[in-house]
């Protein structure tokens, strides 16, 4: 069952009882909050291009929601988005500077955060990711202001299934050995900025790891590095 509704001029969503509702779209309106969306069978929800500043979803009331689109709103954090059944979360073009509640997204496979923050308060760190996010395969943070590659990329080691990462148009993407540094830390990664890692790049990462080990630049608490010693 599909439901699409125009609510221009309204600050909230109210949907009358539709017990079999599975897909709903409220995009391109003036909605400012997420109250009133309580449908146990809802699987897909589109709230793109509204004026929502903070999300507040009841995981029990939305226990089957797997795809949530909230592009182009005014969110400043991911608070309230910790839905355990969520698989795809689209949050591009908001004002997000803080990643919270993501540890509850244990089924999340895709997370889009492209174009968040602003020049005054940008996303500068890769904080907020958790070892509970065991299903995350794709992370898009294009246009972020992450500027310290070595200190930040290691924060993604807790994501065992991560296969695709986008950091294009970020300061770190201009760093020397950008791709090599990332694959040395995230050994299961297959694509960076949509380009597949080559065997040559993996070999170079292995050599760099060994060089740093010999120079004593690697911490003994870096068990992931052992991959290059096999």
N, C-alpha and C positions, 0 to 999 in steps of 0.2 A: 504494500500500500504506500502510495506517494502523496505527499502533501506539500504544497507551496503556497505561501501567504504573503501578501504585501501588508505591512503594518506601518506605513510612513506616518511620522508624527508621533508614534508611540515609543515609550522608553523601555518597554518590557515586552516579552513574548507571552502570550496566553493562548494555549491551544486547548479546545474543549476535548473531553475524553474521547480518545480514539484508540481503543485497546490493541488494535492490530497494526498501528502505524509503524512502518519500518524505515521510511526515508522522509526527511523534511528539509525544506529550504526556506530561509528567511533572509537571504542575501539582499544587499543594496537597499537597506532601510535605515532607520535612525535608532535602532535598539541600543540601549546602554547597559543592560544587565541580562543575565541568563536565567533568571527565575521563571518558573512556570513550565519548564520543559521536563516533564516527568512521564516518560513512556517506556515501559519495561521491554518492549520489543523493538524500539528504535535502534537502527544499525548505522544509519548515515545521517549526519546533521551538517547543514551548510549555513554558517552565520557570517559569511564573507562580507566585507565592506559595510560594516555598521559602526557604532560608536561605543562599543563595549570597552570599559576600562578595567574590569576585573571579572574573571570567570568564577562561577560557583555552581558546580554540578554535583548532584547526589548520585554517587556510584551505585547505590541500591536501586534508585529509580531509573537509572540508565545502564542497567547491567549487561546489555547486549550492544552498546554503542561501540563500533569498531572504527569508524571514520569520522573525524571532526575537522571541519574547515572553518578557520577564523582569521583568514587573511584580511589585511586592511582595516583593522580595528585600532583601538588605543590601549591595548594591553601593555602593562609595564613589567609584568612577571608572568610566570607560568603557574602561579598559585591557583589552586582550585581545579586544576586540569588532571589531577591524579586519578584517572579512571583505569582500573585494572584490566579491562577487556579491550581498551583502545589499541588499534594496530597502526593507524595512520593519523598523524596530527600535523595540520598545515597552519603555520603561524607567521607566514611571511608578511613584511611591511606593517609591523606593529611598532611599539616603542619599548619592547622588552629589553631589559638590562639585567634581569635576575632570573635564574633558572631554579625553581623550587618545585617540590611535590612530584618530580619526575621519577623518584624512586618507587612510586606506587604504580607506574606504568610498566608493569612486568611483561605485558604482551606487545608493547610498542615496537613496530618494525621500521617505521619511517617517521623522521622528525624534520620538518622544514622550518628553519628560522632565518631565512634569507632577508636581508635588508632591515634588521631590527636596530633599536637604539637610535641615537642621533649624535651629532658632534659634541654636544655638551655631556651626554651620559651614554656612551656606547657600550656594547658588549666587548670587554677587553680580556676576559678570562673564561676558561672552559670549566668553570665550577658548576656543580649541580647534577652531574651524572653519577650514576650509582651502579654497583655490582648487581642490584636487583633488576636492572634493565637487560636481562639476558637475551632478549629477542631483537634488540635494535640492530638493524643492518645498514641503514642509510641515514646519514646526518648531513644536512645542508645548512651551513653557516656562512654562506657567501656574503661578502660585504661587511663582515664583522670587523672590529678594530683590534683583534688579537695581534699583539706585536712581539711576544716572547715565545718563540717556537719551542725551545728546549724545555722550558719550565711548564708550559701549558699542555703540550701534546701528550705527555705522560698521564694526564688526568683522564684520558680516554682509554687507558689500558684496561679499565674495569668493564669494558664492553666487548665480551668475547665473540659476538657474532657480527661486529661491525665490518662491513665489506666495502662500503662506498662513503667517501667523505669529500665535502666541497668546502674549501676555504678560499676560493678564488676572490680576487678584489679585496683581500685582507692584507695588512702589512706583512704578515708572516709569509705570504706567497711570494714575496720579493726577496726573501732571505736566500743566501747561498746554501746549496744542498738541501733545499726545502723538501723535495720529494724523498731524498735519501734519508733525511732525519726522521721523516714521518714513518716510512716503512721499517726503519730500524726499531722504532718504538711500537708500531702497530703491525705486527707480523702477519696477521690474518687479512689485512686490508688488501683489496683487489684493485680498487680504482681511487684515484685522487683527482678531483676536478674533472671527472668523467674519463680520464685517461688511464688505461690499464697499466699496472706496473710491469715492467719488462724483466726478463731474467737478468739482464745486465745491471739494472738498478738494484735488484735484490743482492746480486753479487757484490756490488759496490757498497751496499749497506753492511754486508757481512764483513768486508774488509775494513770499513770504518769502525765497526764495533771492535774488531780485534786490535786495531790501532789504538783506540781509546783505552782498551783494557790494559794494553802494554804500557800506556802512559799514565795509568792509574787514575783515569778520569771517570771510571765507572764505579758506581756504588755497589758494595757487596749485596745490597738489598734489592738488586735488580735481576730477579730470577728469569724474567722474560728474555734477558739478553742471552741466556744459555742456548737459545735456539741457534745461534750462529756458531756454536762450538760443536755441534753434532757432526 
